[in-house]
Amino acid sequence: MGLRVWESVWESRFLLALDFTGGIEEVLSQPFRLRFTTAGGAEDHTPDFLVLLDGAAALIDVRPSHLVRDETWRSSPPPSGRRPRPGGAMWW
């Protein structure tokens, strides 16, 4: 896959797992900043990775399970219909 930038051991493990995943077309690290408004006001977030696989795109945030709130990973599923799973890196 070439050189990838990562900021944590969790991200490193995620990228290593991607090396063994078929269909990966591209991986972009911190591809852009999302800006949005919530009931609490304006916020922004930078996803860890944008992964292009088999013609689909997935925005990925990689976190240890103790930092994942239930409502975060149970919210709307990605277009592939595969949900991230808690317990470290998020998988599709």
C-alpha positions in Angstrom: 0.0 0.0 0.0 2.9 2.4 0.3 3.7 4.9 3.0 0.9 5.7 5.4 0.8 8.3 8.2 -0.6 7.3 11.6 -0.8 9.0 15.0 -1.5 6.1 17.4 -0.8 2.4 17.8 -4.5 1.9 17.1 -4.2 3.6 13.7 -1.0 1.6 13.0 -2.8 -1.7 13.7 -5.7 -0.6 11.5 -3.4 0.2 8.6 -1.6 -3.1 9.1 -5.0 -4.9 8.9 -5.8 -3.0 5.7 -2.6 -4.4 4.1 -4.3 -7.9 4.3 -7.7 -6.7 3.0 -8.5 -7.2 -0.7 -10.1 -4.5 -2.8 -8.4 -1.5 -1.3 -7.9 1.2 -3.9 -6.7 4.1 -1.8 -6.2 5.2 1.8 -6.1 8.9 2.7 -4.9 10.0 6.1 -7.0 12.9 7.7 -8.5 13.7 4.3 -10.6 16.7 5.3 -12.3 18.5 8.1 -16.1 18.1 8.5 -17.9 21.2 9.8 -21.4 20.9 11.1 -23.9 22.4 13.6 -25.4 20.6 16.5 -27.8 21.7 19.2 -24.7 22.7 21.1 -23.4 24.9 18.3 -20.9 24.7 15.5 -18.4 21.9 15.7 -15.8 20.2 13.4 -14.2 16.8 13.1 -11.3 15.4 11.0 -11.8 11.7 10.2 -8.7 9.5 10.6 -8.9 7.9 7.2 -10.8 7.9 3.9 -10.7 4.3 2.5 -11.7 3.6 -1.0 -12.5 -0.1 -1.6 -14.3 -1.9 -4.3 -15.8 1.4 -5.7 -17.1 2.5 -2.3 -15.8 5.1 0.2 -15.7 4.7 4.0 -14.7 7.4 6.5 -12.9 5.7 9.4 -12.2 6.9 12.9 -9.9 4.6 14.9 -10.2 4.6 18.6 -9.7 2.4 21.6 -13.0 1.0 22.8 -13.1 3.0 26.0 -13.3 6.2 23.9 -16.2 4.9 21.7 -19.6 6.0 22.9 -22.4 3.6 22.0 -24.3 6.2 20.1 -21.2 6.9 18.0 -20.9 3.4 16.4 -24.6 2.5 16.5 -25.6 5.6 14.5 -26.4 5.3 10.8 -24.5 2.5 9.1 -22.1 3.2 6.2 -23.4 2.7 2.6 -21.9 -0.8 2.5 -24.3 -1.7 5.4 -21.4 -3.0 7.4 -21.2 -1.4 10.9 -18.0 -0.6 12.7 -17.4 -2.9 15.7 -16.2 -1.7 19.1 -13.1 -3.0 20.7 -10.2 -1.1 19.1 -10.0 -0.4 15.4 -13.2 -0.1 13.6 -13.8 -2.7 10.9 -16.2 -2.8 8.0 
